[in-house]
Amino acid sequence: MSFSQFLSGLLLSLGVFLGGCGPSRTVVAESPKSSSDVPHASLADDTARFLAGMPGAPGGPFAALEETDTWKEHRRQLDDAWHKTDVELLSGFRKFQADELSSPAFQSRTVFYPFSGPDALTVTLYFPHNPIYVMVALEPAGTLPTVKQIDKKILPGYLSAIRETTASELGRSFFITRQMDKQFRGQVTDGLLQPILQLLVRTGHTVQGFRYVRLDEAGQVIGRTPDYKAATRYGNKGLEIDFETAADSSLHKLFYFSVNLSNERLREDKPFQSYLSRLTDTVTMLKATSYMPHQAGFSMIREALLKNSYAILQDDSGLPFKAFAPDQWKLQLYGDYSKPYGSFRWLEQPGLRAAYQTIAPKTLPMHVGYGYRRITSNLLLAVRHE
């Protein structure tokens, strides 16, 4: 039996065991198959720790740079930012997870996070025990900088810019689209690999290794070179990251794919359609989506999520409330809902507001999403009726 066959069987068995009385888990077909192809080496973890302001192993590749006053100040500022975020946000995430998302029926499933940006933080805090995460967004996948490339940077400006790439997530609970457009397309980093890795190591994970991947014409995950040029405008380029959680030594895999989920692009992106069709029985998460799932031009991904998800956790920017048919979904509301914040206020949902008067909401132990700490926060958990 090959290692990949063993891991496939192990994950499937884990899904049945953890699923308990809930529906059995359908594993993303590509994930176990490709597991043995991820090269395990410490460089990705070393680089992530350096950028995230965390000391590396003694004698590591960044040991000399970590002795500079510039890096020590970088570390101090990030330690302060993460401490504040832990008190104001992350502790609430952990409490919400323990109170509401700790069911074995959730833990065994693949977590699908469309419109994610680089937000490995929230998805792994809400669902810390799940074996596989699939994140999809518009931003490029990016590459891992070498030690030489970092050594050539003007370190004070470079590390200051690196801090800014995660500042909105730590300060407001989400990544701001216009900031990502100014940071992750070659200006600070060439994509999302670096912020994803930083968020993983800062939340108690060790990155075991990664590889550059894409989808072939059949929608299967295959390796690629970092500079792969797609023959069509749907490259479906991505990343496959293996990591371990320090708290319990559990092993996980995170996929990120750069994909345009609008109907116009998804309709012709047959490889991703094939991949998506096999991404079933998932726990789906939606947060700070710019309300794209509300728009007619995103009906394909909206319908796929409603068809394929076992459970959906979202704020009001996710699927429209009216999309959840009562005979198909059991709903629980959290926090309170008034209306969308700022430029999204015209997307008010009267049905959702009425539901808060009839479906007894539970309190939220943190603020999250648009209007962070300026308006009330809301979450909805929908679980499919058995």
C-alpha positions as CSV (number, residue, x, y, z in Angstrom):
1,M,0.0,0.0,0.0
2,S,1.4,3.4,-0.9
3,F,1.6,6.3,1.6
4,S,-1.1,8.2,-0.3
5,Q,-3.4,5.2,-0.2
6,F,-2.7,4.8,3.5
7,L,-3.5,8.5,4.1
8,S,-6.6,8.3,2.0
9,G,-7.9,5.4,4.1
10,L,-6.9,7.1,7.3
11,L,-8.7,10.3,6.5
12,L,-11.8,8.5,5.4
13,S,-11.8,6.4,8.5
14,L,-11.3,9.5,10.6
15,G,-14.3,11.1,8.9
16,V,-16.5,8.1,9.8
17,F,-15.2,7.9,13.3
18,L,-15.5,11.6,14.1
19,G,-18.8,12.0,12.2
20,G,-20.6,10.0,14.9
21,C,-24.3,10.2,14.3
22,G,-23.8,12.9,11.7
23,P,-23.6,12.3,7.9
24,S,-20.4,10.6,6.8
25,R,-17.6,12.8,5.4
26,T,-16.8,13.0,1.7
27,V,-13.0,13.7,1.4
28,V,-11.9,16.0,-1.5
29,A,-10.6,13.4,-3.9
30,E,-7.4,15.4,-4.7
31,S,-6.2,15.9,-1.2
32,P,-5.1,12.4,0.0
33,K,-4.0,11.5,-3.5
34,S,-1.5,14.4,-3.6
35,S,-0.3,14.3,0.0
36,S,2.9,12.4,-0.6
37,D,3.9,14.9,-3.3
38,V,4.4,17.8,-0.9
39,P,8.2,18.1,0.0
40,H,8.7,18.5,3.7
41,A,11.5,20.9,4.6
42,S,11.9,23.6,7.2
43,L,12.5,26.6,4.9
44,A,8.9,27.6,4.6
45,D,8.4,27.5,8.4
46,D,11.7,29.4,8.9
47,T,10.7,32.1,6.4
48,A,7.2,32.4,7.9
49,R,8.5,32.8,11.4
50,F,11.0,35.5,10.3
51,L,8.4,37.5,8.5
52,A,5.9,37.0,11.4
53,G,8.4,38.3,14.0
54,M,9.0,34.9,15.7
55,P,12.5,33.6,16.4
56,G,13.6,30.7,14.4
57,A,15.6,27.7,15.5
58,P,19.1,28.3,16.7
59,G,21.5,28.5,13.7
60,G,18.6,28.8,11.3
61,P,18.9,30.6,7.9
62,F,17.7,33.9,9.4
63,A,19.7,33.8,12.6
64,A,21.9,36.7,11.6
65,L,19.0,39.0,10.5
66,E,17.2,38.2,13.7
67,E,20.1,39.8,15.6
68,T,19.5,43.2,13.9
69,D,17.7,46.0,15.7
70,T,15.4,46.3,12.8
71,W,14.1,42.8,13.1
72,K,13.9,43.0,16.9
73,E,11.7,46.1,16.5
74,H,9.6,44.2,13.9
75,R,9.1,41.4,16.4
76,R,8.2,43.8,19.2
77,Q,5.5,45.6,17.1
78,L,4.0,42.3,15.9
79,D,4.0,40.8,19.4
80,D,2.1,43.9,20.6
81,A,-0.4,43.7,17.7
82,W,-1.0,40.0,18.2
83,H,-1.4,40.4,22.0
84,K,-4.1,43.0,21.4
85,T,-5.8,40.9,18.8
86,D,-5.8,37.9,21.0
87,V,-7.5,39.8,23.8
88,E,-10.0,41.6,21.6
89,L,-10.8,39.0,18.9
90,L,-9.0,35.6,18.9
91,S,-10.2,34.7,22.4
92,G,-13.7,35.3,21.2
93,F,-13.1,33.1,18.2
94,R,-11.9,30.3,20.5
95,K,-14.9,30.6,22.8
96,F,-17.3,30.6,19.9
97,Q,-15.6,27.5,18.4
98,A,-15.8,25.6,21.7
99,D,-19.4,26.6,22.3
100,E,-20.8,26.3,18.8
101,L,-18.5,24.5,16.4
102,S,-17.0,21.6,18.4
103,S,-19.5,19.0,17.1
104,P,-17.7,15.9,15.7
105,A,-19.9,16.2,12.7
106,F,-18.1,19.5,11.8
107,Q,-14.6,18.3,12.7
108,S,-14.4,15.5,10.2
109,R,-15.2,17.5,7.1
110,T,-13.3,19.4,4.5
111,V,-13.7,23.2,5.1
112,F,-14.4,25.2,2.0
113,Y,-13.7,29.0,2.2
114,P,-14.5,30.9,-1.0
115,F,-13.8,34.6,-1.2
116,S,-11.2,34.0,1.5
117,G,-8.2,36.2,0.6
118,P,-5.3,34.9,2.7
119,D,-7.5,34.4,5.8
120,A,-6.0,31.2,7.2
121,L,-6.4,32.8,10.6
122,T,-10.2,32.7,11.0
123,V,-10.8,29.3,9.2
124,T,-8.3,27.4,11.4
125,L,-9.6,29.1,14.6
126,Y,-13.2,28.3,13.8
127,F,-12.4,24.8,12.6
128,P,-9.1,23.8,14.3
129,H,-9.5,20.0,14.0
130,N,-10.4,19.6,10.3
131,P,-7.9,17.8,8.2
132,I,-8.4,19.7,4.9
133,Y,-9.0,23.4,4.1
134,V,-9.7,24.7,0.6
135,M,-9.5,28.5,0.2
136,V,-10.3,30.3,-3.0
137,A,-10.0,34.0,-3.9
138,L,-8.9,36.3,-6.8
139,E,-5.4,37.2,-5.5
140,P,-2.4,35.4,-7.0
141,A,-0.9,32.4,-5.1
142,G,2.5,34.0,-4.8
143,T,6.0,32.5,-4.1
144,L,8.3,32.0,-1.1
145,P,11.1,34.5,-1.1
146,T,14.6,33.1,-0.7
147,V,17.0,34.1,2.1
148,K,19.1,35.9,-0.4
149,Q,16.2,37.9,-1.7
150,I,15.2,39.0,1.8
151,D,18.8,39.8,2.7
152,K,19.0,42.2,-0.3
153,K,15.9,44.2,0.9
154,I,16.1,47.5,2.7
155,L,15.0,45.8,5.9
156,P,13.2,48.6,7.8
157,G,10.9,49.5,4.9
158,Y,10.4,45.9,3.9
159,L,9.5,44.6,7.3
160,S,7.2,47.6,7.9
161,A,5.4,46.8,4.7
162,I,5.1,43.1,5.7
163,R,3.5,44.2,9.0
164,E,0.9,46.2,7.0
165,T,-0.1,43.1,5.0
166,T,-1.8,41.6,8.0
167,A,-2.7,44.8,9.9
168,S,-6.3,44.9,8.7
169,E,-6.9,41.3,9.7
170,L,-5.5,41.8,13.1
171,G,-7.2,45.2,13.6
172,R,-10.5,44.7,11.9
173,S,-11.0,40.9,11.6
174,F,-10.9,40.9,7.8
175,F,-8.7,41.7,4.8
176,I,-9.6,44.9,2.9
177,T,-9.9,44.3,-0.8
178,R,-8.4,47.6,-2.0
179,Q,-5.4,47.1,0.4
180,M,-4.9,43.5,-1.0
181,D,-4.8,45.0,-4.5
182,K,-2.0,47.3,-3.4
183,Q,0.0,44.7,-1.5
184,F,-0.3,41.2,-3.0
185,R,0.3,41.8,-6.7
186,G,4.0,42.4,-6.6
187,Q,4.1,45.6,-4.5
188,V,5.0,43.9,-1.1
189,T,4.5,40.2,-1.9
190,D,3.7,38.6,-5.2
191,G,0.6,36.8,-3.8
192,L,-0.9,35.2,-0.7
193,L,1.6,32.5,0.2
194,Q,3.5,34.7,2.6
195,P,0.6,36.1,4.6
196,I,-1.0,32.6,4.8
197,L,2.2,31.2,6.2
198,Q,2.6,34.1,8.7
199,L,-0.9,33.6,10.0
200,L,-0.4,29.9,10.4
201,V,2.8,30.1,12.4
202,R,1.5,32.9,14.6
203,T,-1.5,30.7,15.6
204,G,0.5,27.7,16.9
205,H,1.2,25.8,13.7
206,T,4.4,24.5,12.2
207,V,4.6,24.5,8.4
208,Q,6.0,21.2,7.3
209,G,6.2,22.0,3.6
210,F,4.4,23.3,0.6
211,R,4.3,23.0,-3.2
212,Y,3.0,25.0,-6.1
213,V,0.0,23.4,-7.7
214,R,-2.7,23.9,-10.3
215,L,-5.7,22.1,-11.7
216,D,-5.4,20.0,-14.8
217,E,-8.1,19.9,-17.5
218,A,-9.9,17.2,-15.5
219,G,-9.9,19.3,-12.3
220,Q,-7.2,17.2,-10.6
221,V,-4.5,18.8,-8.4
222,I,-1.1,18.6,-10.0
223,G,2.3,20.2,-9.4
224,R,3.6,23.2,-11.3
225,T,6.6,25.3,-11.5
226,P,6.5,28.7,-9.7
227,D,6.6,30.6,-13.0
228,Y,4.0,28.4,-14.8
229,K,2.2,30.4,-17.5
230,A,-1.4,29.2,-18.2
231,A,-2.4,28.7,-21.8
232,T,-5.9,30.2,-21.0
233,R,-7.1,33.0,-18.7
234,Y,-8.2,30.4,-16.1
235,G,-4.8,29.2,-14.8
236,N,-6.3,27.7,-11.5
237,K,-2.9,28.2,-10.0
238,G,-2.6,27.5,-6.3
239,L,-0.7,26.2,-3.3
240,E,-0.8,23.1,-1.2
241,I,0.5,23.5,2.4
242,D,1.0,20.8,5.0
243,F,1.1,22.0,8.6
244,E,1.0,20.6,12.1
245,T,-0.9,22.0,15.1
246,A,1.4,22.3,18.1
247,A,-1.4,21.9,20.7
248,D,-2.3,18.3,19.7
249,S,0.3,17.3,17.0
250,S,-2.6,17.0,14.5
251,L,-1.7,17.2,10.8
252,H,-3.6,19.3,8.3
253,K,-3.5,20.4,4.6
254,L,-4.5,23.7,3.2
255,F,-5.1,24.4,-0.5
256,Y,-5.4,27.9,-2.0
257,F,-6.5,28.5,-5.5
258,S,-6.6,31.8,-7.4
259,V,-10.0,31.6,-9.2
260,N,-12.5,34.1,-10.4
261,L,-15.8,32.9,-9.1
262,S,-18.1,35.1,-11.2
263,N,-20.5,33.4,-13.6
264,E,-18.7,34.9,-16.6
265,R,-15.4,33.2,-15.7
266,L,-16.6,30.2,-13.9
267,R,-18.8,29.1,-16.8
268,E,-15.7,28.7,-19.0
269,D,-13.5,27.3,-16.2
270,K,-14.3,23.7,-16.7
271,P,-11.3,22.4,-14.6
272,F,-12.5,24.3,-11.5
273,Q,-16.1,23.3,-12.2
274,S,-14.9,19.7,-12.1
275,Y,-13.0,20.3,-8.9
276,L,-16.0,22.1,-7.3
277,S,-18.3,19.2,-8.2
278,R,-16.2,16.9,-6.0
279,L,-16.0,19.3,-3.1
280,T,-19.1,18.0,-1.4
281,D,-20.5,17.5,2.1
282,T,-18.3,20.4,3.3
283,V,-18.4,22.9,6.1
284,T,-18.5,26.1,4.1
285,M,-17.4,29.5,5.6
286,L,-18.1,32.9,4.2
287,K,-16.9,36.2,5.6
288,A,-16.4,39.8,4.4
289,T,-17.2,38.8,0.7
290,S,-18.1,42.3,-0.5
291,Y,-21.6,40.7,-0.8
292,M,-20.7,39.1,-4.1
293,P,-22.8,36.0,-3.3
294,H,-25.8,38.3,-3.3
295,Q,-25.3,39.3,-6.9
296,A,-26.9,37.7,-10.0
297,G,-23.4,37.4,-11.5
298,F,-22.3,34.9,-8.8
299,S,-25.3,32.6,-9.0
300,M,-23.3,29.6,-10.0
301,I,-21.1,29.5,-6.9
302,R,-24.1,30.4,-4.8
303,E,-26.0,27.4,-6.1
304,A,-23.0,25.1,-5.7
305,L,-22.6,26.1,-2.1
306,L,-26.3,25.4,-1.3
307,K,-26.1,22.1,-3.1
308,N,-22.8,20.8,-1.8
309,S,-22.5,22.1,1.8
310,Y,-23.4,20.1,4.9
311,A,-23.1,23.3,7.0
312,I,-22.5,27.0,6.2
313,L,-21.1,29.5,8.7
314,Q,-21.4,33.1,7.4
315,D,-21.9,36.7,8.2
316,D,-24.6,38.6,6.3
317,S,-22.3,39.2,3.3
318,G,-22.5,35.5,2.6
319,L,-25.5,33.8,0.9
320,P,-28.7,35.8,1.0
321,F,-30.9,34.8,4.0
322,K,-33.8,34.0,1.7
323,A,-31.7,31.3,0.0
324,F,-31.9,29.0,3.1
325,A,-35.2,27.1,2.6
326,P,-36.6,26.1,6.1
327,D,-37.3,22.6,5.0
328,Q,-33.7,22.1,4.1
329,W,-31.7,24.0,6.7
330,K,-31.7,24.3,10.5
331,L,-30.6,27.9,11.3
332,Q,-29.0,29.4,14.3
333,L,-28.4,33.2,14.5
334,Y,-25.7,35.0,16.6
335,G,-25.2,38.6,17.6
336,D,-27.6,41.1,16.1
337,Y,-28.4,42.5,12.6
338,S,-29.3,46.0,11.8
339,K,-28.1,46.7,8.2
340,P,-24.9,46.4,6.3
341,Y,-22.1,48.9,7.1
342,G,-21.0,51.8,4.9
343,S,-21.1,51.4,1.2
344,F,-22.9,48.1,1.5
345,R,-25.9,49.6,3.4
346,W,-28.2,49.3,0.3
347,L,-28.0,45.5,0.6
348,E,-30.2,45.4,3.6
349,Q,-32.1,42.2,4.2
350,P,-35.5,42.7,5.8
351,G,-36.0,38.9,6.0
352,L,-32.9,38.5,8.1
353,R,-33.8,41.3,10.4
354,A,-37.2,39.7,10.9
355,A,-35.6,36.3,11.6
356,Y,-33.6,37.9,14.5
357,Q,-37.0,38.6,16.1
358,T,-38.3,35.0,15.7
359,I,-35.2,32.8,15.8
360,A,-33.7,33.4,19.2
361,P,-30.2,34.6,18.6
362,K,-27.2,33.6,20.8
363,T,-24.7,36.2,21.9
364,L,-21.4,36.6,20.1
365,P,-18.2,36.7,22.3
366,M,-16.4,38.9,19.8
367,H,-17.0,41.6,17.1
368,V,-16.3,40.4,13.6
369,G,-16.8,41.5,10.0
370,Y,-17.7,44.8,8.3
371,G,-18.3,47.7,10.7
372,Y,-15.9,46.0,13.2
373,R,-16.7,47.5,16.6
374,R,-18.9,50.2,15.0
375,I,-22.0,48.2,14.5
376,T,-23.3,45.0,15.9
377,S,-21.8,41.8,14.4
378,N,-23.8,38.9,13.1
379,L,-23.2,35.2,12.2
380,L,-25.5,32.6,10.9
381,L,-24.9,28.8,11.1
382,A,-27.0,26.7,8.7
383,V,-26.9,22.9,9.1
384,R,-28.6,20.7,6.5
385,H,-31.5,18.7,7.8
386,E,-30.8,15.0,7.9
